[in-house]
Amino acid sequence: MKFVEAKQEFLQTWGRLGSEWGINRTMAQVHALLLISPKPLTTEDIMVDLSISRGNANMNLRELLSWDLIEKVLVPGDRKEYFTAEKDMWEIAKKVAKERKRRELEPVIKVLNRLEQVEDSEKEAEVKEFKKRITELNEFVTKMDKSVDTMLRAEENWFFSSIIKMIR
């Protein structure tokens, strides 16, 4: 397989994976392109490589910046904006998990906490069943949220415990 074919297949595959992370295909493809690029790319580079419009490229670059998956890079002597992606897969996974937690789990927990406070004296049996299910769901989602927090702190805990062992 030639590099051009392999690159296209990777961009398409990463684009499909993007929907699993909760992002659109084009955003994932922009990320993939920056991920495999040995040097920072401009918006124009991205537009040409992915055959997308300037608006589409700009919108997806802004969103990737907000997810903290890419960053702007200054290239001395050039006024254009350049972008590069985080290359460490563990860091990418942590950033995606952190953003999904913020966008998905935290709002659900707020709603479930509010829904647990439902009251209606005319429909006691239904309210009791509703509250039971909401509480169970809230406990499950809260455990998921804590699991994500544990994953996000896993490397920190490993790092600090290693330092403590070295000091002793």
Sequence and secondary structure as in RCSB ss.txt:
>XXXX:A:sequence
MKFVEAKQEFLQTWGRLGSEWGINRTMAQVHALLLISPKPLTTEDIMVDLSISRGNANMNLRELLSWDLIEKVLV
PGDRKEYFTAEKDMWEIAKKVAKERKRRELEPVIKVLNRLEQVEDSEKEAEVKEFKKRITELNEFVTKMDKSVDT
MLRAEENWFFSSIIKMIR
>XXXX:A:secstr
  HHHHHHHHHHHHHHHHHHHTS HHHHHHHHHHHH SS EEHHHHHHHHT  HHHHHHHHHHHHHTTSEEEE  
TT  S EEEE   HHHHHHHHHHHHIIIIIHHHHHHHHHHTT   GGGHHHHHHHHHHHHHHHHHHHHHHHHHHH
HHHHHHHHHHHHHHHHH 
